[in-house]
Every structure is written in C-alpha cells, then in structure tokens.
Amino acid sequence: MERIQTVKQYEDLINRDGLTVIKYDATWCPDCKTLDKFLPDIMAKHPDKEFYALDVEQLEEISSKNEVRGIPSLLVYRNGEKLAHLHSKFAKTPAQISEYLETLESKK
C-alpha cells in the first residue's frame, strides 16, 4: 500500500472522483501491524476503492484536521469530502473492516 508523504499528495488523492480509503497509522502501533496482516485480502475484494496509508506522526496537521484520535483508523474520501470514518476501536478485525467498506457501496 502506497504511503502518503506530503499534504499535496493527500489533497490530490482525496479530491478524486472515486473512493479513496486512507489508513491512518504509526510505525509503533501494534494494532496497525495486525491490520496490515489482513488488509491486503480485504483490498482485493474492493477493487473499486484506492487504498493508501498515512503516518499520523509525519502528517499531524492532516490527522488533526480529520479528527483522528486513535489508530488505526480508516477514512474514506471522494471529491474532497470525508464520507466515512472507521474509528480505531472498530478497526480491529477483518469482519469489522469488511462490513464498514461494504456500507460504502451504497454511497456511490
């Protein structure tokens, strides 16, 4: 999964017409590493979405602006608008992530 490195890259990605899913994480986060183990399988089931990762410590201003208070969190954007936010306490299992992403199908 490609990492977002700059504010400009982030802005370009969220302003796309399609669904962009950003995983907010940090290198020291054990739950983030667990999520990384099963996220590739989930991504394969959602080819209509583009997935990226963002380190909350590298891009703190973006994390703060999006009210990311726990990691890992999954946020979904389209046309510059945040459509959904899966908070960290609900982003721990493959079932939770899959259910969250499937609810986005109806928001197209």
C-alpha positions as a Python dict, from the first residue, in 0.01 Angstrom:
ca = {
    (1, 'M'): (0, 0, 0),
    (2, 'E'): (142, 334, -102),
    (3, 'R'): (220, 583, 176),
    (4, 'I'): (114, 944, 158),
    (5, 'Q'): (422, 1160, 209),
    (6, 'T'): (302, 1518, 157),
    (7, 'V'): (-1, 1739, 212),
    (8, 'K'): (-23, 1795, -165),
    (9, 'Q'): (-31, 1421, -233),
    (10, 'Y'): (-306, 1382, 29),
    (11, 'E'): (-511, 1665, -124),
    (12, 'D'): (-473, 1522, -476),
    (13, 'L'): (-590, 1180, -358),
    (14, 'I'): (-895, 1291, -161),
    (15, 'N'): (-1012, 1516, -444),
    (16, 'R'): (-1051, 1226, -687),
    (17, 'D'): (-1392, 1123, -816),
    (18, 'G'): (-1354, 763, -692),
    (19, 'L'): (-1346, 636, -335),
    (20, 'T'): (-1009, 683, -163),
    (21, 'V'): (-954, 491, 161),
    (22, 'I'): (-675, 616, 387),
    (23, 'K'): (-544, 407, 674),
    (24, 'Y'): (-412, 635, 947),
    (25, 'D'): (-138, 457, 1141),
    (26, 'A'): (204, 485, 1309),
    (27, 'T'): (517, 270, 1298),
    (28, 'W'): (499, 183, 1670),
    (29, 'C'): (129, 80, 1669),
    (30, 'P'): (72, -295, 1731),
    (31, 'D'): (-294, -283, 1617),
    (32, 'C'): (-179, -120, 1292),
    (33, 'K'): (60, -409, 1228),
    (34, 'T'): (-220, -659, 1294),
    (35, 'L'): (-445, -474, 1048),
    (36, 'D'): (-167, -488, 788),
    (37, 'K'): (-179, -870, 803),
    (38, 'F'): (-537, -898, 676),
    (39, 'L'): (-588, -571, 488),
    (40, 'P'): (-444, -698, 154),
    (41, 'D'): (-719, -963, 131),
    (42, 'I'): (-985, -702, 203),
    (43, 'M'): (-836, -462, -52),
    (44, 'A'): (-854, -734, -317),
    (45, 'K'): (-1228, -764, -255),
    (46, 'H'): (-1277, -389, -310),
    (47, 'P'): (-1116, -304, -644),
    (48, 'D'): (-1348, -3, -676),
    (49, 'K'): (-1155, 174, -397),
    (50, 'E'): (-799, 302, -384),
    (51, 'F'): (-613, 239, -59),
    (52, 'Y'): (-332, 447, 93),
    (53, 'A'): (-160, 478, 430),
    (54, 'L'): (-72, 791, 625),
    (55, 'D'): (155, 810, 930),
    (56, 'V'): (-18, 1028, 1190),
    (57, 'E'): (316, 1144, 1329),
    (58, 'Q'): (454, 1252, 991),
    (59, 'L'): (142, 1444, 886),
    (60, 'E'): (-5, 1556, 1217),
    (61, 'E'): (-195, 1851, 1067),
    (62, 'I'): (-395, 1618, 840),
    (63, 'S'): (-470, 1377, 1124),
    (64, 'S'): (-585, 1661, 1347),
    (65, 'K'): (-800, 1818, 1075),
    (66, 'N'): (-973, 1482, 1022),
    (67, 'E'): (-1025, 1424, 1396),
    (68, 'V'): (-817, 1104, 1401),
    (69, 'R'): (-780, 1037, 1771),
    (70, 'G'): (-698, 668, 1763),
    (71, 'I'): (-510, 437, 1528),
    (72, 'P'): (-555, 252, 1312),
    (73, 'S'): (-845, 445, 1165),
    (74, 'L'): (-985, 417, 813),
    (75, 'L'): (-1126, 727, 647),
    (76, 'V'): (-1294, 739, 309),
    (77, 'Y'): (-1299, 1040, 77),
    (78, 'R'): (-1442, 1142, -257),
    (79, 'N'): (-1431, 1480, -432),
    (80, 'G'): (-1258, 1638, -132),
    (81, 'E'): (-1526, 1528, 114),
    (82, 'K'): (-1479, 1286, 404),
    (83, 'L'): (-1758, 1033, 358),
    (84, 'A'): (-1686, 794, 644),
    (85, 'H'): (-1458, 740, 943),
    (86, 'L'): (-1399, 399, 1099),
    (87, 'H'): (-1253, 474, 1441),
    (88, 'S'): (-973, 261, 1581),
    (89, 'K'): (-1183, 65, 1830),
    (90, 'F'): (-1395, -64, 1538),
    (91, 'A'): (-1099, -138, 1306),
    (92, 'K'): (-957, -447, 1474),
    (93, 'T'): (-1097, -745, 1282),
    (94, 'P'): (-1140, -842, 916),
    (95, 'A'): (-1518, -861, 972),
    (96, 'Q'): (-1535, -505, 1108),
    (97, 'I'): (-1334, -366, 817),
    (98, 'S'): (-1527, -561, 552),
    (99, 'E'): (-1864, -455, 692),
    (100, 'Y'): (-1752, -92, 701),
    (101, 'L'): (-1629, -97, 340),
    (102, 'E'): (-1943, -272, 217),
    (103, 'T'): (-2164, 3, 362),
    (104, 'L'): (-1983, 244, 133),
    (105, 'E'): (-2115, 67, -176),
    (106, 'S'): (-2449, 243, -133),
    (107, 'K'): (-2283, 587, -114),
    (108, 'K'): (-2161, 578, -475),
}
